[in-house]
Amino acid sequence: MKDQVVIVTGGAAGIGRAITAQLVQGGACVVAVDLDQAAGDDIAAAHPDRVAFLKGDVSDPQVARDAVGLAVSQFGKLTGLVNNAHASRQKPLLDHTAEDWALSFDTGFRGTLNFMKAAHPELVKTRGAIVNFGSGAALNGQANQASYAAAKEAIRGLSRVAANEWAKDGIRINIVCPLALTEGVETWKKAHPEQYDEVAAKVPLGRFGDPHQDIAPVVAFLLSDASQYMTGQTLMADGGGTMLR
């Protein structure tokens, strides 16, 4: 990742923070976009020469434009984009409100679209790469995840179209579907240990992934030249829980 400059949405906490740390460790510079001011200040202070923090809501197209501008002004270019941020509410399909649908699609699908469109002019210059996030919950139709699953599948469809259309520009777009032991999952695990064990037992590798050791390296691979002949693909970083055909 030496000399790479990457925007990571949701890049100050959870899986996004792990991705930011992985990229910096590999030699990249990162613009971390997040709503969490304290977490953003913390990660920027930990890597003052390599991480720039931008507080903003990814559903706002201006935030995407500001992130691209910050990458270019502070680090001189943009070579990669990771669309990790996504907020949603879990509840039965019939209980979903208009606000629930809007939250998931505004932060997930439209946030991803905003950043892809804003980043395109700079990524054309560097023949860069984009990593978007899907979900096994969407592929498998997990209960109580209607708005989240629908937005994630919309992101996968968008990614495949962009992979075809932007291939002529030298831009690659791939999708990662992670299963990770984030802070939220840790809380759920402590509250419902038997349910956690039941879910983990269905994963062939027998555990939830570690954001730093299991998810972030896959994202770094898709941003790097090591994956230069891959585009439009969905990679399951989920311990084998979903095996695509």
C-alpha positions in Angstrom: 0.0 0.0 0.0 3.0 2.3 -0.2 2.2 5.7 -1.8 -1.6 4.9 -1.9 -4.1 7.5 -0.7 -7.5 6.0 0.3 -10.8 7.4 1.6 -12.4 5.1 4.2 -16.0 5.9 5.2 -16.8 5.0 8.8 -13.0 4.9 9.1 -12.6 5.9 12.7 -14.4 2.9 14.5 -15.2 -0.7 14.1 -14.2 -2.5 10.9 -13.5 0.9 9.3 -10.9 1.7 12.0 -9.3 -1.7 11.4 -9.1 -0.9 7.7 -7.6 2.5 8.3 -4.9 1.0 10.6 -4.1 -1.8 8.1 -3.7 0.7 5.3 -1.5 3.0 7.3 0.6 0.0 8.5 1.1 -0.9 4.8 2.3 2.6 3.9 -0.8 4.3 2.7 -2.3 7.7 3.7 -6.0 7.7 4.7 -8.9 10.2 4.8 -11.1 8.7 7.5 -14.7 10.0 7.2 -16.9 9.4 10.3 -19.6 11.0 12.5 -17.6 10.1 15.7 -15.5 13.2 16.4 -13.7 11.6 19.4 -12.8 8.5 17.5 -11.7 10.5 14.5 -9.5 12.8 16.5 -8.0 9.8 18.2 -7.0 7.9 15.0 -5.7 11.1 13.4 -3.6 11.8 16.4 -2.2 8.3 16.4 -1.0 8.8 12.8 -0.7 12.5 12.3 1.3 12.3 9.0 -0.9 9.6 7.4 -4.5 10.1 8.6 -6.7 13.1 8.0 -10.1 13.0 9.7 -13.3 14.5 8.2 -16.4 14.6 10.3 -19.4 14.2 8.1 -22.6 12.3 7.2 -21.9 10.1 4.2 -25.5 10.6 2.9 -24.6 14.2 2.2 -23.0 14.5 -1.3 -21.0 17.5 -0.2 -19.2 15.4 2.4 -18.1 13.0 -0.4 -16.8 16.0 -2.4 -15.0 17.4 0.7 -13.3 14.0 1.4 -12.0 13.9 -2.2 -10.8 17.4 -1.9 -9.1 16.7 1.4 -7.3 13.7 0.0 -5.9 15.7 -2.9 -5.0 18.8 -0.9 -3.3 17.0 1.9 -1.8 13.9 0.2 -1.7 15.0 -3.4 -3.9 12.3 -5.0 -6.6 9.6 -4.5 -5.9 6.0 -5.4 -8.6 4.1 -3.5 -12.0 4.3 -1.9 -13.6 2.0 0.8 -17.3 2.5 1.3 -17.7 0.9 4.8 -20.2 3.2 6.6 -23.8 2.0 6.9 -26.4 2.6 9.5 -29.6 0.6 9.9 -32.2 -0.6 12.4 -33.1 -4.3 12.9 -36.7 -5.1 13.2 -39.3 -7.3 11.4 -40.2 -6.4 7.8 -43.7 -5.3 8.7 -42.5 -3.0 11.4 -40.1 -1.1 9.2 -41.1 2.6 8.9 -40.3 5.0 6.1 -37.6 6.5 8.3 -36.0 3.0 8.8 -35.8 2.5 5.0 -34.5 6.0 4.5 -31.7 5.6 7.1 -30.4 2.4 5.5 -30.6 3.6 1.9 -29.3 7.1 2.6 -26.2 6.0 4.6 -25.6 2.7 2.7 -26.7 2.8 -0.9 -26.7 6.6 -1.5 -23.6 7.1 0.7 -21.7 4.6 -1.5 -23.0 6.2 -4.7 -22.1 9.7 -3.4 -18.5 8.7 -2.8 -18.1 6.7 -6.0 -19.3 9.6 -8.1 -17.1 12.2 -6.2 -14.0 10.0 -6.4 -14.3 9.0 -10.0 -12.4 12.0 -11.6 -9.4 11.4 -9.3 -9.5 7.6 -9.6 -9.4 7.9 -13.4 -6.1 9.8 -13.0 -4.5 7.0 -10.8 -6.4 4.0 -12.2 -7.5 3.4 -8.7 -9.7 0.8 -6.9 -13.0 0.9 -5.0 -14.1 -1.6 -2.3 -17.8 -1.6 -1.4 -19.4 -3.6 1.3 -22.2 -6.2 0.9 -23.4 -8.6 3.6 -24.1 -12.3 4.1 -27.3 -11.1 5.9 -28.5 -9.8 2.5 -27.4 -12.8 0.5 -29.2 -15.2 2.9 -32.2 -13.0 3.7 -31.5 -12.8 7.5 -34.7 -12.1 9.5 -35.1 -8.5 10.9 -32.6 -7.1 8.3 -35.0 -6.0 5.5 -33.8 -2.4 5.0 -30.1 -3.4 5.5 -30.3 -6.4 3.2 -32.1 -4.5 0.5 -29.5 -1.6 0.6 -26.6 -4.1 0.6 -27.9 -5.9 -2.5 -28.5 -2.5 -4.2 -24.8 -1.8 -3.5 -23.7 -5.0 -5.0 -25.8 -4.3 -8.2 -24.4 -0.8 -8.4 -20.9 -2.2 -8.0 -21.2 -4.6 -10.8 -22.6 -2.0 -13.2 -19.7 0.4 -12.3 -17.2 -2.4 -12.7 -18.3 -2.8 -16.3 -18.7 0.9 -17.1 -15.5 2.1 -15.4 -13.2 -0.7 -16.5 -12.3 1.4 -19.6 -11.1 4.1 -17.1 -8.9 1.6 -15.3 -11.0 1.6 -12.1 -11.7 -1.7 -10.4 -14.7 -2.2 -8.1 -15.1 -5.2 -5.8 -17.3 -6.1 -2.9 -16.5 -7.6 0.5 -19.1 -9.3 2.7 -17.6 -9.6 6.2 -18.5 -11.5 9.4 -16.7 -9.7 12.2 -16.6 -9.5 15.9 -17.1 -5.7 16.2 -17.9 -3.7 19.3 -21.6 -4.2 18.6 -21.3 -7.9 18.2 -19.2 -8.1 21.3 -22.0 -6.5 23.3 -24.5 -8.9 21.7 -22.2 -11.9 22.5 -22.0 -10.9 26.2 -25.8 -10.5 26.4 -26.7 -13.6 24.4 -23.7 -16.0 24.6 -25.7 -19.1 23.7 -27.1 -17.4 20.6 -23.6 -16.3 19.6 -22.2 -19.8 20.0 -25.1 -21.1 17.9 -24.3 -18.7 15.1 -20.5 -19.2 15.3 -21.0 -23.0 15.1 -22.6 -22.7 11.7 -19.4 -21.0 10.4 -17.1 -23.7 9.0 -14.1 -22.0 10.6 -16.0 -21.9 13.9 -15.8 -18.2 14.9 -16.6 -14.6 14.0 -13.7 -12.8 12.2 -11.4 -10.3 13.8 -11.7 -6.9 12.1 -7.9 -6.3 12.1 -6.6 -9.8 11.3 -9.4 -11.2 9.0 -11.3 -8.4 7.3 -8.9 -5.4 6.9 -6.2 -7.5 5.0 -8.9 -8.6 2.4 -9.8 -5.0 1.8 -6.1 -4.0 1.5 -5.6 -6.9 -1.0 -8.5 -5.6 -3.2 -7.0 -2.1 -3.2 -3.5 -3.3 -4.1 -1.9 -4.3 -7.4 -2.1 -7.9 -6.2 -5.7 -7.9 -7.3 -5.2 -6.0 -10.5 -7.1 -8.6 -12.6 -10.2 -8.7 -10.4 -13.3 -6.5 -10.7 -17.0 -6.9 -10.1 -16.4 -9.7 -7.7 -18.0 -10.4 -4.3 -15.5 -11.8 -1.7 -16.9 -13.5 1.4 -14.7 -12.8 4.4 -17.0 -14.8 6.7 -15.2 -18.0 7.6 -17.0 -19.9 5.0 -20.5 -19.1 6.2 -21.7 -18.4 2.7 -20.0 -20.1 -0.2 -20.9 -18.4 -3.5 -21.3 -20.4 -6.7 
